[in-house]
Amino acid sequence: MSIEHLTRHYGNLKAVEAVNFDLRRGEVLGFLGPNGAGKSTTMQMITGNLAPTAGKIIINGIDLLDQPKMAKAEIGYLPEQPPLYVELSVEEYLIFCAKINGIRRANQAAAINRAIDRCGLGEVKSRLISNLSKGYQQRVGIAQAIIHNPSIVILDEPTVGLDPIQIREIRKLIRELGKEHSVILSTHILPEVQMTCDRVQIINKGQLVFSDSIECLNQSMQATSLIAQFETAPSMDALKAINNVESIEDLGNNRLRIHYTESPAKQIAITAVNANWGLTELSPEQKSLEQIFVEITSSESTLEQSIKDVA
Amino acid sequence: MNTLTIASRELRSLFLSPLAWSILGVVQFIFAYIFLAQLNTFIQVQPQLATMENAPGATEFIATPLFATSAIIFMLVIPLITMRVIAGERANRSLSLLLSAPVSMTEIIMGKFFGVLGFLICMAVMLAIMPLSLGFTGSLDYGLFFSAWLGLILLVASFAAIGVYMSSLTTQPTVAAISTFGILLMLWILDWSSNKVADVNASGALEYLSMLRHFEAMAKGLFSSADFMYFIIVSSTFLVLSVRRLDGDRLQR
């Protein structure tokens, strides 16, 4: 799938502005952004729920705007709120979904059973959707999205409002889906992306501000500081004398943050033992995805601000 | 095919809701009451009718007035049935299931319309059974009977198309119901206001707009293609408008 120059305005509000990206087969793409960044709008456009103001959406070589029916058959979509008919039972609902997604009568039963199996709905398949818990309703929503075996599955914040156990199960399910389908996962929960995605895109104020593989993201998250805890106060000069140590921050109670260029952990430990400082903790401090996220999104806005100032 | 799938889902959901059953029950009770009252009058005046030449038969005396009164009742209940077809799905956020599936807007609207129409035909069949039961003991004019019944179905289909359109305009089913009711009531009022307008042309135009006037002709057994086309045009106009409205949701405003 490729998205070119996708734009959508709501009146004067530019919800999505010239977004370009590609999705390769069998890839799980995390779509990150703060609330109101344009994630849902982008997803709605990709699934044909909204028409873009400008831009092109090509799915498996089919233009979504020119041949919506053919293109939509390749997409499974779970919106923020699962689109359920709560008065139906799980099975009845999935039968309906199978039919409107154009699955042939002969293959319907197999498709439904497969979706039920994959989403773990076997026990509840004859119950009414309105009587199911939120987690199960979410799974029915996912079952609906994968029932016609689409090449692209688009999930909009699939773990919102679930308890931790359900979240873990849904993430496991998403990882499994990633083996057969291309998945786009929108979320504002960062660890979710770290756990499930191959590639990350960050959208802010309608523009794509970051797009890279999860490894690159992890690399940029690598530690540049150590946290050390001692029983007796160490001599700062001795520490500063160690190679590669750039600066030392005192966190109180003999707790220090040591910034470095190349990890001096080993040398610190040797020095501490020799000087009998009573080293009790020495750990690398990882930048969290949150920090990176804030850095990227805020630096972008300051950049914009400076551009405006110049103009 | 997709239309049929959506229609049967719509019909199924209707029959799973208490609203539809209570409408069926209450309306059937009222139909039965009108039928029995009409039957009672017919039996009372029968000795006089027997002396008349060309006297109206059971069909003219019972079935036609029953259908005419039922048209008013349909007008009152149809907004309640059509109100949620689109607006309700918008409110439940379930509309995106249909929008992201490989089905066209036309198929969605037609599916919704035929689903509702299926329910209304069930009601009309229940209504028709009562006067038809007279056929066991007396004689019925079936030509007149079915012309009137078909007229009723066409009228009801037009009402339903208006209801679907109104439902496609809003997110709140109650707003859809009120506005449908308003339009249907207005069309009914046009009918009697047409008698009060002095200008012949104006009154003719008002009369033409009135749906009930076209239905009355069919209820008298006068099946003219003009009346038939009138209902088809009204229904299809509102359905086309609904498709355009639903498509408009996607587009830039």
Interface residues (C-beta under 8 A of the other chain):
Chain A: R8 H9 Y10 G11 Q44 T47 G48 N49 L50 A51 T53 P68 K69 M70 K72 A73 I75 Y77 P79 E80 Q81 P83 L84 Y85 V86 E87 L88 E92 F96 C97 K99 I100 N101 G102 Q144
Chain B: N2 T5 I6 R9 R12 S13 L16 S17 N92 R93 S94 L95 S96 L97 L98 L99 S100 A101 P102 V103 S104 R250 L251 Q252 R253
